[in-house]
Amino acid sequence: MTDFKTGLTQAQVEAHLLKGEVNIATTSASRTTKEIILHNTLTLFNFLNLLLFCMVLFTGSLKNLLFILSVVFNTGIGIYQEIKAKKTIESLSILKQAKVLVLRDGIETQVNKEDIVLDDILFLTKGMQVPVDVRSLEEGLVVDESLITGESEFIKKHIGDEIYSGSLVMQGNTKVQVISVGNNTYVSKLTVEAKAFAMTKSQIQKNIDRILKWITIIILPATIAVFLDQYNFLEIIGTNAVILKAVAAMIGIMPEGLVLLTSVALAAGVLKLSTLGTLTQELPAIETLARVDTICLDKTGTITEGKMSVENVLYYGDNQSEIDDIIAFIVSRDAEQNMSTIALQSKFQTPQKTYDVVDYLPFSSELKLQAMEIAGQGTYLLGAFDMIVSELPAAVKADIEQYLKSGNRIIGLAHSQGHLTDKGVPKDASLLALILIKDVVKEDARDIIAYFKSQDVDVKIISGDYPDTVAAIAKDVGVTGKAIISADIPEDMATLQRVVKETSIFGRVTPPSKAEHHSSVTKKRSYDLYGW
């Protein structure tokens, strides 16, 4: 049992080490160097050429061994490209945190992340990356899980909440307890799942493999036939000459040039793509990309930048400059720093004057608002429009419905003459303004979607956001079609495949479900892009 005040003792640490409960991961997102070399070397094409090479080597005619250079060159291209991609992928590892502060025997000690053991007590501070899966022991921690979940909203953690490895600490300075290390961490499990997807063979690869299979079937009888044909000249030209003639005939059958030219053409494509900042993990991925007819995209970070911006402000109060100043003053005190707050602070910058604050309620995720009581002016509430005002006029409701369908997130400012109390915020507030916030669409998103459409590629968007919001943003970039919520997605695989053909947008989908729905979309008529 870990003492939260003193941490693990040295004896407990050693016990965990003996059990192997230490943060050393053996999983990798890519194949090992050995696996890459074996994958490119142990092929049917290479085996057949090696057989012919040994036959020529037996004759001692070294000048006739030059054909093997095409095999070496072809194999070398594949090995070089994959190892180069492997190094690049490993340099882009999710986990970057090298050292962390732990509590052991009541002493704070800095250790390498590989030396963390199960049940260790760690200290997390703002700006750190969480190196292992942990459980929060204190309040006040706000994390960004976008690197592993793709969702851009910051998450406030409470005592007992689990925090994934790979998360970024955006706010707080707290103690946490390690609950998973090594291959059992969330990031390691994601890596294992990523490796479970097999690379799709390209059509050219399949056709070459088919040719080689037929050659394998006929090469032995063909070699015997050629050898027998030359047998009558055995005493005249000698055994070595007969073997060389037989090998020459077989090399004529082998598609040496086809295989080599295919590799050279694909390598040229890789070089071209590298100048455009594209990483190709396997050579055949270029051909696979050309054959794609359906592509699945997330919204946040793919179509949008993962940032929010204030699109417009609807004023329902008389003094607009005063309203802007109040909003600027409130958000200047806000330490929550989620995407919406950052957008508000960017729009409503330094207030023109200061106010005498009587009381201040920081943003509450439960109340979905923050409030500030100002001397002589009453209380101002800033937050979700439906949480700050109990009743809204019909015209305002119509405005809200219209802008929600347009993909906006709506924050309201309301005012009450009442006071902030321990029991909560005033319930009689009147609306002063609605602030329309929207995800920032990437500059090139529209052009990219238009290109896919021009190539007859069907685009599907799978997101964790509300379908109407996703549909509105999708429409901005040129993706239209039916939108459904995760709850309406059928579990039956046959029905699911029919639904995904008819639907373009899937909302409120969790990260594990995204993989399942992507698999359903690509099962029959699409190519996965795991080679990229």
Secondary structure, 3 states (H helix, E strand, C coil): CCECCCEECHHHHHHHHHCCCECCCCCCCCCCHHHHHHHHHCCHHHHHHHHHHHHHHHHCCHHHHCCHHHHHHHHHHHHHHHHHHHHHHHHCCCCCCCEEEEEECCEEEEEEHHHCECCCEEEEECCCECCCEEEECCCCEEEECHHHHCCCCEEEECCCCEECCCCEEEECEEEEEEEECHHHCHHHHHHHHHHHCCCCCCHHHHHHHHHHHHHHHHHHHHHHHHHHHCHHHHHHHCHHHHHHHHHHHHHHHCCHHHHHHHHHHHHHHHHHHHCCCCCCCCCCHHHHHHCCCEEEECCCCCCEEEEEEEEEEEECCCCHHHHHHHHHHHHHCCCCCCHHHHHHHHHCCCCCCCCCEEEEEEEECCCCEEEEEECCCEEEEEEEHHHHCCCCCHHHHHHHHHHHHCCCEEEEEEEECCCCECCECCCCCEEEEEEEEEEEECCCHHHHHHHHHHCCCEEEEECCCCHHHHHHHHHHCCCCCEEEEHHHCCCCHHHHHHHHHHEEEEECCCHHHHHHHHHHHHCCCCCCCCCC
